[in-house]
Structures are given as structure tokens and as C-alpha cells.
Amino acid sequence: MNSLSRLLTAVSVAALSLIAVRAAGPAVGQPAPDFTLTDTTGRAQTLSALRGKTVVLEWVNHGCPFVQKHYGSGNMQKLQKAAAADGVVWLSICSSAPGNQGNLTPAEWIKTTAEKGAAPAAVLLDADGKVGHLYHATNTPQLFILNPAGALVYAGAIDSIASARPEDIAQAQNYVTAALADLKAGRPVATPVTKPYGCSVKY
């Protein structure tokens, strides 16, 4: 193999490695990537400013049947309120691009959040998809949990039954509830990574 061929091979391997890293998203056990997004009230919210608190990041699109499963049943709202009662900061993030399903104006978001009785600390708008791509968010709903040190400790699905059927919620193992309970008890998260399910994020 001549020098040019070796160079091209090395470049190709490096490019493939970079793609693989990007595809994998942030690693559980490592510091979660910082970001700043504007919420529905026009306030800038910076992730690193929440250091010292447990944080949940929930990718949301209310046009998605899988999201509707958890909001229509009240399951997501119950999780949000229980988390808030324990001092957890719950941030809902919408990465739907303008013109795509789930993209709403700030006023529409405020109205929708109120109508659904949703209880996140804030809804963050990511219309250009930068933060969604940063976290490799692929589905709605998809959830990430950060410990008070800012490390990612859970990434994946809300629960163990990948369906849009509300009646499946009672039989499912809720991974988010379990992970938050582990954190509260000072234990390592028993199931730190699961495969997300739901609609594709509408980048």
C-alpha cells in the first residue's frame, strides 16, 4: 500500500469513527453536553446552571401517538409532578422543525401545556434541532436523566412496552421512575440504557 492509499484509509477510518461517535450520542456515566435553549416564556435556560439538581430531559411532540399515550392517560404528568416533588427539574424539549409535526409557537405551547395539565419546569424550543442532534434524540418520547453532578445516568425509553396503547402502561416497567428512585436512594441506576421507542423526531 502506497502512502496515498494509507492516508486515504486512515482518513476513512477516522471519518467512520467520528460518525459512530455521533451516532452513539452522549455516553452514560459521562458529563452531559451543555446547552442553552429558550423556553416558551422567552427565557434562556442553560443546562449547566442546574448543576446540583437531578434533571430529566424529555423529547416531546404532542402530534405523536406514542406521546399522546402518555399524556392522554395522565402518565407523563404524574411522572413530572412526582419528580418535581422530589426536587427534580423536568425539561420538555421540542426539536420539531418549522412546518413539521409538533412545532408550535411559544403561545401555542403555553396553551397546549396548560390544556394537557403538563407539569415540566419548562418547555424548551429547539426548532433548529441542534440540541436534539447533540443528544442524538431519535424518538418522542425519549428521556435522559442527569445526576446532580451533571453526568448522564439514564438514556432511552420511558418504559418497557413499545406501544401506543394506553392500556399497556400499567403492565410496563417504567424505566424513568426506577432510575429516579435509584438516584434518590443513592444507588447506581440499575438500567442505565434502553432502546427508545415512539415517533421519529421531526427534524
Secondary structure, DSSP 4 states (H G I P E B T S, - for coil): --HHHHHHHHHHHHHHHHHHHHHH-SPTTSBPPP-EEEETTS-EEEGGGGTTS-EEEEE--TTSHHHHHHHHTTHHHHHHHHHHHTT-EEEEEE-PPTTSTT---HHHHHHHHHHHT---SEEEE-TT-HHHHHTT--EESEEEEE-TTSBEEEEE-SBS--SS-GGGGGGS-BHHHHHHHHHHHTPPPSS-B----SEEP--
